[in-house]
Amino acid sequence: MEINSLVRSLSCPSLLALNSSPQLVDDVLRYAETHAKTREAYWHHKTLTPVDVGKGGMRTSPAQVLHELGVATTLLTASPLSQVARHWAAVRYCATLTRSGGLLALTPDANEVVYHHKVTQSEQLGIGLALVVAKNLLRRQYRGWTFHAVDAEVALKAGFVDGVGAVESVSRTKKRPDYILLGHHATKTRRQMKIVILECKGTHQSPSFIHGQLARAAVQVEALSVGGSHPPSLMVASHLTQTGITAYVLDPPGDDELWSGDDEELDNLLSTSPEDQFWRPRTVTHEVAEARQTPTGPPSPADEAVTEPDLAEELPPGAPQVFDIPEQQRGWFTQILTRAVAATALLFAGNSAAAGGYATPRQRGTEDPVFQPGLFSLDPAWATSSAATFELPNGLSAEGTRHRAPLGRARVLEVFRGVESRLYRELADGRVGAYLRDAPTFFGRRASLPSDGSVYSFGRDGTVLVVRVLESGG
């Protein structure tokens, strides 16, 4: 495909198929039952329920998927060239998604990569797809709410020791969820916060492989409790093919209220810096798993033989751990999550210096870095980037950073990522409460898009992704 056509295709509205049913619940439970004989953790999962996904799937675009992926993975890029690396999601995966017969699908090139690259590709695209699906479903369920993704590892890092370190493929992190979605709603008199736990999966293998992924996800989303209750969860596993992508979704219920108060109370809460806590996760006991959810019907025709998991994905032996946030620390956890939201947006815009001010010492890795390595590392001074203004259509602007890659034939691929200018200033000035209130208004007044071949993606968190091809020197 010619590069200009490839870039333009990123903005093409496409249909993402959704699947959620009692049969899916049964197939996932059957997988968990079978594998619990050798892996105890499979017994300790949340109650699974189908989701009302409507009919006909949901509309999205490749650009929106890459946008969500880029924002969500911002905090876990710690390297001397992190400002360049943060463009990686958009640059590396811009040739992986397309529209095929009206459906969101893999490109032929994406489908032809070798196995170990497919694993990474499905994991990364699974994150972007899961966030697109989860936010869409939550907007339908909670009208007027805006949801922001916080990496669960970063959030737990500030509260727990001896068990929350760097993400490793063979560590206990396999029993923890991927993201905490922080929901915010503002009325004339009140601010409300709620959280939803999200686990993201993706695969190129047969649809039955999804059942094992969701069985493991059901264990991972159980790993956090607040005030003795588990928050609600969404588990999204995407099946990636050239003919179309299907997202399989389940919805374990839970208690979603985190915090509420008026504007002054929120501003007072967010004006102080939270301290690191020194809690330890607890190991789930056998008694907890006594009331087990079991399949109620026969297996689906495609799942008569239970698919074996990829060893790299398998849950570690033993019971899982739960990270308990005490009831009296709801305000503290609200601080941690909102400040992580602010830091994520600032890093997406390229301002690591301002973002660092929102991190706790343990998140930054400045407290005992040998035993508690940082997940929120600051860029070295020579690599720190100050955001520059980027003019958007209809007189809007964003503060951010851009990366240009030569394409040959006197052309350049340009990727810009940033935050709408007014929202950026609120974040840089430490006014997180104002940012949370104002972010949805930017999405409501986003610009009409020019027909010059540029790709624009606007997030409800005020972030902006732009991809375009320029003539050299443009």
N, C-alpha and C positions, 0 to 999 in steps of 0.2 A: 504494500500500500504506500502511496506517495505521502510524504510527511505532512503536507498541508491538509490532505484528506484525513489523515490519522488524527491530527489535532482537532479538526472540526468535528470528527465523530465523537469526541469526548463529551460534547454538549448535547448529543442526540438523546431526546427522551426515550427511554426504553422500559419495557415491562419486566419487573422482577417477580417471578412466581413465588408464592408463599404456600406452605403446607403445614397444617396443624390439625390433628384429629385424635379421637380416642384410640384409633388403630396405632397411630404413632406412639402414643403413651404406652400401649400394651407392648409394642415391639421394643421400646427402650427398657421397660421393666423386665421383660423376658431376658434381654441381654444382661442386665444387672444381676438378675437371679442366677443365671448360669455362671457368670464370672465371679460372683461373691464366694463361690466355693473355694477359690484359690486367692482371692483378693478381698480381704475383709472390708475395705473402704466402700465397696459397692453397696453394702447394706445401709450405709449412713448417707442417704440422699433425701432431698426434699420431696414432698408430695408433688406429683406432676399433674398438670392440667393442660388441656388444649387451649389455644388462643383463638379468639374470634378475629381471623385475618381477613374477613370479607370475601368477596368473589373477584376473581380476575387479577389478583396480585396487586402490586403497587408500582407507581411510575417513579423512576429515578434516572440517573445518567451516570456514565463512567466517571465524569468529573466530580460528581457528588460523592461517589465512593472513595475516590482518591483524596478528596478534600477531608473527609472524616478520618481516613487513615492517617493523613499527614498531621492533623491536629492531635489525634489520640496518641501517636507515638513520639510526639515532640519531647516529652520529658525523659525518655530513655535513650537519648543520643548524647553520650558523653565521650567526646574525642576532641583533639586539637582542631579538627576541621568540621566541628559539629554544625557550624552555620551552613556549610555546603551539604553535609549529610542530611540535614533536615529537609532538604528538597528531594531526598531520595525517593520517597513514596510516589511523588508525582512524576519524577523523571524515569525511574526504573519501571514503573508499572503503567505508564501512559499507553503502552502498546499491548496491554493484556486484555482490556475490556472493549467491547464494541456492541453494536446492535445487529442482531441477526433475525430477520423476519419479525421485527418489532420487539424481540426479546433481548434482554441484557444477556450477553454471552461472552465466552472466551474467544479471543482472536485465534486464528490458526497458529500463529507464532507462539502464543502462550501455551497452547495445547501440546506443542512439540518439544518443550524443554525436558531435560532428563530428570530422572526420579527425584534426586536430592534437591534440585531447584524447584520441582513441583511442590515439595513439602513446604519450603519457605514461601513460595508463591501462594499456596492455598491458605497458609496461616495468616499472611499479611492481608490478602484480599478478604479473607474471612472476617478480619477485624473491621475493615471498612464497610463490608456488606452488613454485618451484624449491627453496627452503629446506625446505618441508614434505616434498617428495618426497625430496630428498637425505638429510635426517636420518632419514627412515623407512627408506630403503634401507640406509644405513650402520648403523643399529641392528640390522638383520637380518644384515648381514655381519660386524659387530664386536660381539658380544654383550657387554654390560656397559660399553660405551664411551659417553661423552657428547660430543657435538660442538657447538662454539660457532662462530658466524660472525664473522669479522673482515674488514672491508672491505680488499681487497688494496691499494687506494691508500694507506690509512693505514699499513699495514705496510711497504710499500716506501718510503714517505716517509722513514722513519727511516734507511734504508740507502743510498739512491741520490740523486745530484744530477744536474742537467742532463737531465731527462727525466721526472721525477715531480713534477708541479706540480698545480695545481687541475684538477679534472675539466672538460674542455671537449669539446663535441660533435664538434669537428673535430680534436682532438689525437691524439697517439700512444696515448692511453689506449684507443683502439679495438682495439689489439693486445694489451691486457692483460686478465686475468680480472677478474671481479667480486669474488669472495670467496675467502678461505682458511678452510676449516673445520678448526679445531683440535680434534683428538680427545684425550680424556684418559681414562685407565683406572687405577684404584687397586686394588692387592691389599694383603695384610697386610704385604708386604715391599717392593713395588716400585711406582713410578709410571711410566707410559708415556705418551708423546706421539706423535701422528702427525698428518699434515696431508693434506687432500684439497682440490684446487682446484675451485672451482665457477663455472661460467658460466651466467647466467640469461637466458633470452629469453622473449618473449611476443608474440603477434600476433593480430589479428582477421581477417587475410587467409586465403587458402585454405591447406589443409594443406601444399601443395607449397612455400609460402613458408618453412616450417619448415626445409627442406633447406638453404637458403642461410644461415639463422640458425645452424644447427648447423655448417655448413662454416666460418663465421667463428669460431664458438666453439672449434672444433678448433685454430685458430691461437692464439687468446687463452690457452687453458689451457696452451700450450707455453711461455709467457713467463717461467716461474719454474723455477729449478733450485736444489737444495740439495746441496752436496757433489758436484757434477757429475752428479746424477741428477734427473730430473723426477718430481715427486710424482704420484700417481694423480689422476684428475680425474673429475668428473661434469659433463655438459652436459645441461641441461634446458630445453626450449623448449615453452611452453604455448600450445595453440590454444584461443582463447576464443570461445565461442558461447553463445547462449541455450538451446540444446538440450543442452549439456554441454561440459565442459572436458576436453581430453586433454593430458597431459604426455608429450612425446617425449623419451626419455632415451638417452644413449650414455655409455660408460664407458671412456675411455682409461686403460690401466694405467700403473703407475709404482711408484717406491720410496716407501713411506709412513712409514718409521720416521724420527722427528725426534730424540727424546731419551728416555732412560730413566735412572732412579736411584731411590734410596730417599727417604723423606719428608724426612730431614735435608738431603740433597743438593738436593732441589727447593726447600725453604725457604731454603737458603743462596743458591741461584741467584736466586730471586725477591726476596730481601731487598735486592739491589743494583739501582741504576738503570742501565739500558743507555745507552750513549752513542750519539749519531748517528754513522753511518759515512758515508764519502764515496766510495762506489763509483760506477762508471758502467756502465750497461747496455751489452752488446755487441750488435752487429748480426749476425744469423745469416748465415752464408756459404752460397754455392750448393752446396758439397759436402754439407752436412748433408741436403739434400733429395733426394739421389740415389736412395735406397731408398724409392720411393714406393708407397704402398698404392693399389691401383686397384680399380675395381668388378669383381665376378666374375660378375654376372648381368645380365639385361635390366632396363631401367627399369620402375618400377611404372606401371600404366596412368594414374595421376593425374599422373605426372611425365615424360611423354614430351617435353614442352616445358619447358626449364629456365627457371624463374621468374627474372626480373630483380630484383636487390636494390633496396630503397629507398636512394636516394643518401645519406640521412642515416645509414644503417647500414653502408654499404660500407667495406671496409678501405682505409686510405690506401695510396698507391703505395709500392713499395719493400719490402725484406725486413723482417720484424719484429725486435724486440729481445728479448733474454733477460736477465733479472735473476738473476745468479748469486750465491747465498749461499755463501761458502766453507765447506768442511768444518769447519774449526776454529771457525766462528761458529754452529754449531748451537745452542749454549747461548744466545748472544745473540739469535738469532731466536726461540727459545723464550720468552725474556724479553719481547721485543717483542709477540709474539702473546698471551701470557697477560695482559700489562698492558693490551693493547687490549681483551681480553675483559672485564677488570675495569672499565675506563673505560666501555665500552658499557653494562654493567649499571647503573652508577651514574648515567650520563646518562639512561638510560631511567627511572630512579627520580627524576630531577630534581636530583641533586646534582652540579652541574658543578664546584664547587670541589674536592671530593674526587677527581672524575674527572681533573681537570687534573694532579694529582700523578702520574698514571700515564703521562703523555705525555712524549716527548722534546722538546727545544727546537724542532727542526724541525717536528715534528708540531703543536706549538702555534703555529707561525708566529712565534716570538720570535727566530729566527736568520735574518737576511737575508730579511725578509718580502717584499721587492720581487721577488727572484728565486726564492724558495722559499716561496710563500704557504702559510699554515697550513690544514690540513684538520681540525684538532682544536681549533678556536678556543674559548677560554673565553668564557662569557657575561660581559657587564659586571656590575659589582657590584650594580647596581640590579635586574638581571634574574635573578641567581642565586637558585635556589630550594632551600631545605632541605626534604628529604622529610618528610612527615607520616605518621603511622600510620593505616592503613586496616584495619579489622577484617574478616577473612575468616571463612567458615563453619567450624564445629567448633573454634573457639578459636585458629585461626591468625591471623597478621597480616602485613601487608606495609608497608614504608616506601616512599612514593612521592609522586606529585603527581597532581592531578586538574584537569580542565578542564570547565567547564559552559557549555553553549550554550542560550539560550532557544529554545523550540519554538513558543511561543504556546499559548493555551488553558491557561495556568497550569502548563505543563510544562517540564522542563529535561532536556536530554540530558547525562549525565555520563559522562566517560571517565576512568578511573583507570589509571595504569601505575606499576609499582613492582617491588620485589624483596622476597621473604620476609624478615622482620625479622632473623632470626639471620644469614642469608647477607649481608644488607645491612651489618650491623655488622662482619662479617669483612672485607668489601670496604673499608668506610670506615676500618677500622683497619689496612689494608695487608696483611691475612692472605690473600693470593690462593691459596696452596697449600691452606689449609683450605677456602676457598670452592669450589675445584675438586673437592675430595674430598666435600664435604657437599651440593653442589647436587642431585645425583640423589636423595638421600634425601628432600628436600622434595617432589619430584614423586611419590615413592612414598607419602607420607602426606598428599597434598593432600586438601582437604576434600570431603565430599559436597556437592552443589550444591543450594541452596534452589530452590523452584519459585515465585519471586516475579517472574519475568520478567527478572531480571538475567542477563547473559552473563559467564561466567568462563572465562578461558583461562590455563592454567598451563604454563609452559615447563620443560624439564628443566634449564635454566640458572638456575632459581629466579625468573624474571621472571613477572609476573602482569599480565594485562589484564582490566579490568572495564568493561563498557558497560551502562548502565541508564537508564531514563527515570524521573524523579522529579517529584513535584508541586512547584511553586515553593515555596522555603523548606524543602524536605525535606532 
